[in-house]
């Protein structure tokens, strides 16, 4: 059926699209912001809201909803990843780690320990 299950006002969402959006972080260059993938922009929006602190309308969600630890293969040690003995997953993790390192470097950080 076409019954409405849930309705969420746009003002209650943190979202990112492929359209032009304003850069929420002064520490991020506009050039980087414009070329960043929408998922990277979404992550940066989350960081901007978190940095806003209790004044953010989303503040309560950070402790109530967002995880504080992860157990996905991306965060596994090399030994654990090798023990999986499934090269497609190991390759995908290595590719994702390289992509995230590149994003981190573009943002001016040193390479993180992943």
Backbone as CSV, one residue per row, in Angstrom:
resi,resn,N_x,N_y,N_z,CA_x,CA_y,CA_z,C_x,C_y,C_z
1,UNK,0.838,-1.188,0.000,0.000,0.000,0.000,0.879,1.246,0.000
2,UNK,0.251,2.377,-0.115,0.997,3.631,-0.145,0.788,4.442,1.127
3,UNK,0.474,3.763,2.234,0.291,4.470,3.493,1.605,5.056,3.971
4,UNK,1.534,6.259,4.506,2.712,6.921,5.039,3.128,6.233,6.333
5,UNK,4.362,5.823,6.408,4.861,5.142,7.594,5.514,6.125,8.563
6,UNK,6.289,7.057,8.014,6.979,8.027,8.851,7.196,9.306,8.046
7,UNK,7.205,10.419,8.731,7.456,11.714,8.101,8.479,12.451,8.947
8,UNK,9.545,12.902,8.304,10.610,13.605,9.015,10.828,14.954,8.342
9,UNK,10.718,16.046,9.108,10.961,17.361,8.502,12.414,17.493,8.045
10,UNK,12.643,18.171,6.935,14.005,18.362,6.428,14.907,19.035,7.452
11,UNK,14.335,19.870,8.313,15.147,20.545,9.331,15.664,19.577,10.393
12,UNK,15.136,18.365,10.411,15.575,17.350,11.366,16.603,16.396,10.772
13,UNK,17.112,16.716,9.602,18.056,15.831,8.919,19.413,16.499,8.735
14,UNK,20.451,15.703,8.869,21.766,16.110,8.399,21.939,15.333,7.112
15,UNK,22.041,16.043,6.017,22.126,15.350,4.743,23.118,16.053,3.837
16,UNK,23.544,15.320,2.850,24.442,15.873,1.860,24.035,15.308,0.518
17,UNK,24.056,16.160,-0.466,23.687,15.748,-1.808,24.855,16.049,-2.744
18,UNK,24.674,15.748,-3.970,25.725,16.048,-4.939,25.609,17.480,-5.448
19,UNK,24.639,18.221,-4.955,24.461,19.616,-5.337,25.428,20.499,-4.547
20,UNK,25.551,21.740,-4.987,26.400,22.701,-4.276,25.778,22.990,-2.911
21,UNK,26.592,22.920,-1.883,26.141,23.177,-0.523,27.169,24.067,0.156
22,UNK,26.736,24.850,1.143,27.717,25.681,1.842,28.657,24.835,2.706
23,UNK,29.886,25.256,2.788,30.906,24.586,3.591,30.684,24.952,5.069
24,UNK,30.437,23.956,5.956,30.150,24.270,7.355,31.386,24.438,8.244
25,UNK,32.568,24.129,7.733,33.775,24.165,8.556,34.787,25.161,7.990
26,UNK,35.077,26.230,8.722,36.061,27.195,8.247,37.451,26.586,8.037
27,UNK,37.757,25.514,8.745,39.075,24.884,8.626,39.219,24.044,7.361
28,UNK,38.126,23.860,6.628,38.156,23.086,5.380,38.092,24.073,4.216
29,UNK,39.006,23.932,3.288,39.021,24.855,2.152,37.777,24.667,1.285
30,UNK,37.317,25.760,0.721,36.160,25.680,-0.171,36.473,24.812,-1.386
31,UNK,37.715,24.856,-1.847,38.105,24.026,-2.996,37.944,22.542,-2.653
32,UNK,38.418,22.138,-1.462,38.256,20.732,-1.055,36.779,20.396,-0.935
33,UNK,36.013,21.276,-0.288,34.585,21.041,-0.078,33.863,20.807,-1.406
34,UNK,34.154,21.632,-2.400,33.476,21.529,-3.689,33.812,20.236,-4.419
35,UNK,35.041,19.734,-4.266,35.428,18.515,-4.984,35.147,17.240,-4.193
36,UNK,34.837,17.364,-2.900,34.643,16.190,-2.044,33.390,15.412,-2.436
37,UNK,33.483,14.110,-2.319,32.338,13.222,-2.531,31.269,13.561,-1.494
38,UNK,30.017,13.348,-1.820,28.954,13.721,-0.893,29.052,12.972,0.443
39,UNK,29.601,11.771,0.449,29.745,11.053,1.720,30.801,11.717,2.610
40,UNK,31.841,12.270,1.987,32.853,13.005,2.752,32.238,14.287,3.302
41,UNK,31.441,14.962,2.484,30.781,16.185,2.962,29.816,15.865,4.111
42,UNK,29.137,14.727,4.042,28.243,14.343,5.128,29.029,14.118,6.415
43,UNK,30.165,13.442,6.304,31.008,13.223,7.489,31.479,14.552,8.061
44,UNK,31.847,15.490,7.197,32.287,16.802,7.672,31.141,17.579,8.315
45,UNK,29.928,17.416,7.796,28.767,18.055,8.425,28.533,17.493,9.826
46,UNK,28.687,16.179,9.970,28.548,15.576,11.295,29.588,16.138,12.257
47,UNK,30.823,16.274,11.770,31.877,16.851,12.609,31.562,18.295,12.979
48,UNK,31.018,19.059,12.037,30.657,20.451,12.315,29.571,20.517,13.385
49,UNK,28.572,19.651,13.290,27.511,19.632,14.300,28.061,19.224,15.661
50,UNK,28.954,18.234,15.665,29.550,17.797,16.920,30.380,18.926,17.535
51,UNK,31.100,19.655,16.694,31.928,20.770,17.160,31.074,21.899,17.729
52,UNK,29.849,22.050,17.229,28.934,23.079,17.719,28.568,22.838,19.178
53,UNK,28.581,21.581,19.585,28.298,21.244,20.981,26.815,21.263,21.291
54,UNK,26.465,21.526,22.546,25.062,21.471,22.975,24.133,22.436,22.234
55,UNK,24.685,23.433,21.557,23.844,24.349,20.783,23.320,23.697,19.497
56,UNK,23.912,22.606,19.083,23.461,21.911,17.882,22.131,21.217,18.168
57,UNK,21.175,21.324,17.248,19.911,20.614,17.446,20.081,19.088,17.396
58,UNK,21.223,18.653,16.950,21.482,17.215,16.839,22.342,16.686,17.993
59,UNK,22.664,17.514,18.947,23.614,17.174,20.000,23.262,15.863,20.718
60,UNK,22.026,15.672,21.072,21.621,14.468,21.801,21.853,13.182,21.039
61,UNK,21.844,13.259,19.723,22.029,12.066,18.906,23.453,11.533,18.951
62,UNK,24.409,12.415,19.203,25.796,11.969,19.186,26.067,10.917,20.250
63,UNK,25.504,11.088,21.432,25.726,10.085,22.471,24.679,8.974,22.438
64,UNK,23.488,9.285,21.932,22.408,8.302,21.959,22.398,7.367,20.757
65,UNK,22.882,7.825,19.610,22.715,7.045,18.394,24.036,6.639,17.744
66,UNK,24.963,7.568,17.631,26.200,7.266,16.912,27.083,6.311,17.711
67,UNK,27.681,5.352,17.046,28.527,4.380,17.758,29.812,5.026,18.277
68,UNK,30.329,4.461,19.343,31.606,4.935,19.897,32.745,3.989,19.538
69,UNK,32.403,2.811,19.046,33.413,1.829,18.632,32.871,1.086,17.411
70,UNK,33.799,0.562,16.638,33.435,-0.127,15.412,34.134,-1.480,15.354
71,UNK,33.475,-2.455,14.741,34.090,-3.772,14.616,34.123,-4.234,13.161
72,UNK,33.983,-3.306,12.237,33.998,-3.665,10.824,35.424,-3.997,10.387
73,UNK,35.585,-4.728,9.295,36.925,-5.113,8.835,37.883,-3.939,8.639
74,UNK,37.369,-2.753,8.341,38.234,-1.584,8.186,39.097,-1.360,9.424
75,UNK,38.580,-1.650,10.590,39.273,-1.403,11.849,40.018,-2.622,12.387
76,UNK,39.999,-3.710,11.656,40.716,-4.905,12.078,42.214,-4.698,11.923
77,UNK,42.975,-5.444,12.704,44.428,-5.450,12.537,44.756,-6.211,11.249
78,UNK,45.971,-6.023,10.768,46.400,-6.757,9.567,46.344,-8.260,9.807
79,UNK,46.712,-8.677,11.011,46.709,-10.106,11.337,45.296,-10.686,11.260
80,UNK,44.340,-9.955,11.806,42.957,-10.440,11.789,42.409,-10.454,10.365
81,UNK,42.769,-9.443,9.588,42.323,-9.378,8.199,42.897,-10.537,7.389
82,UNK,44.164,-10.862,7.604,44.785,-11.997,6.925,44.165,-13.318,7.361
83,UNK,43.793,-13.415,8.634,43.195,-14.647,9.150,41.840,-14.926,8.503
84,UNK,41.199,-13.887,8.001,39.928,-14.065,7.304,40.110,-14.924,6.056
85,UNK,41.270,-14.835,5.433,41.615,-15.606,4.241,40.599,-15.410,3.110
86,UNK,40.218,-14.138,2.900,39.319,-13.805,1.806,39.861,-12.547,1.125
87,UNK,40.717,-12.737,0.106,41.383,-11.604,-0.546,40.472,-10.469,-1.018
88,UNK,39.263,-10.736,-1.537,38.435,-9.598,-1.963,38.127,-8.616,-0.818
89,UNK,37.883,-9.138,0.368,37.620,-8.246,1.501,38.893,-7.513,1.909
90,UNK,40.001,-8.228,1.982,41.277,-7.599,2.351,41.634,-6.505,1.351
91,UNK,41.431,-6.759,0.069,41.718,-5.754,-0.959,40.810,-4.538,-0.817
92,UNK,39.532,-4.778,-0.564,38.585,-3.672,-0.411,38.937,-2.817,0.804
93,UNK,39.341,-3.452,1.896,39.740,-2.718,3.102,40.980,-1.879,2.818
94,UNK,41.956,-2.445,2.148,43.176,-1.695,1.821,42.859,-0.496,0.926
95,UNK,41.961,-0.692,-0.035,41.571,0.405,-0.920,40.867,1.509,-0.124
96,UNK,39.954,1.115,0.764,39.237,2.108,1.556,40.197,2.852,2.485
97,UNK,41.121,2.147,3.087,42.099,2.799,3.961,42.924,3.808,3.187
98,UNK,43.337,3.454,1.978,44.121,4.378,1.141,43.297,5.615,0.790
99,UNK,42.026,5.421,0.459,41.159,6.548,0.126,40.979,7.473,1.326
100,UNK,40.774,6.901,2.509,40.577,7.719,3.707,41.858,8.448,4.095
101,UNK,43.004,7.795,3.918,44.278,8.482,4.185,44.442,9.685,3.263
102,UNK,44.090,9.501,1.984,44.208,10.589,1.013,43.294,11.753,1.393
103,UNK,42.083,11.463,1.811,41.162,12.516,2.253,41.739,13.232,3.465
104,UNK,42.247,12.461,4.408,42.819,13.043,5.625,43.992,13.958,5.288
105,UNK,44.863,13.525,4.379,45.986,14.366,3.968,45.522,15.650,3.290
106,UNK,44.493,15.541,2.438,43.967,16.727,1.758,43.399,17.728,2.762
107,UNK,42.916,17.223,3.878,42.387,18.089,4.914,43.491,18.689,5.786
108,UNK,44.727,18.308,5.490,45.855,18.905,6.199,46.369,18.079,7.362
109,UNK,45.860,16.878,7.528,46.308,16.046,8.624,47.451,15.136,8.229
110,UNK,48.126,14.621,9.212,49.128,13.605,8.921,48.408,12.286,8.789
111,UNK,49.029,11.324,8.197,48.369,10.055,7.949,47.973,9.371,9.243
112,UNK,46.683,9.065,9.405,46.236,8.378,10.623,46.717,6.927,10.656
113,UNK,46.551,6.314,11.796,47.070,4.957,12.003,46.120,3.889,11.503
114,UNK,45.547,4.052,10.333,44.734,2.965,9.750,45.223,2.699,8.351
